[in-house]
Amino acid sequence: MTDFDQTMCEFHMREALVQARQAFEKDEVPVGAVIIHQNKLIAKAYNQVEMLNDPTAHAEMIAITQAANTLSQKWLHESTMFVTLEPCSMCAGALVLSRIKNVVFGAFDPKSGACGSVMNVAQNNQLNHRICVDGGVLQEECGGLLTEFFRRKRISLN
């Protein structure tokens, strides 16, 4: 569990949702992430896979880079990421490598979630760092944005 209470978790998740809505408007899968360090916002990002033609341009990856640059260090000790969708294996691996303390996510990802849904990279005892994970914060709002995005995609294909 994170050091944040439920109200603070929801506050920061709403900041991540602002980022996710930006992705939605740019026709990207609507995932947003923010990183908080010592109660200060140090990174915010949204998916940019289509825009950059880069399969690694997930919100989490971009936010990790921003946060490391802001702190001028590779470790994100004492930092918390708030992300609207459970991180995939790539992002969970990068979060472990960054030594982030906490990850709080909104919607669970039953197809590729790597913080407990499909696998648990974030808390794997065979790795040298484990992350405190809390899922389901503003789950309906986060999941609803994703559902609406893919509903519109299916309509546009017909």
Secondary structure, 3 states (H helix, E strand, C coil): CCCCCHHHHHHHHHHHHHHHHHHHHCCCCCCEEEEEECCEEEEEEECCHHHHCCCCCCHHHHHHHHHHHHHCCCCCCCEEEEEEECCCHHHHHHHHHHCCCEEEEEECCCCCCCECCCCEHHHCCCCCCCCEEEECCCHHHHHHHHHHHHHHHHHHHC
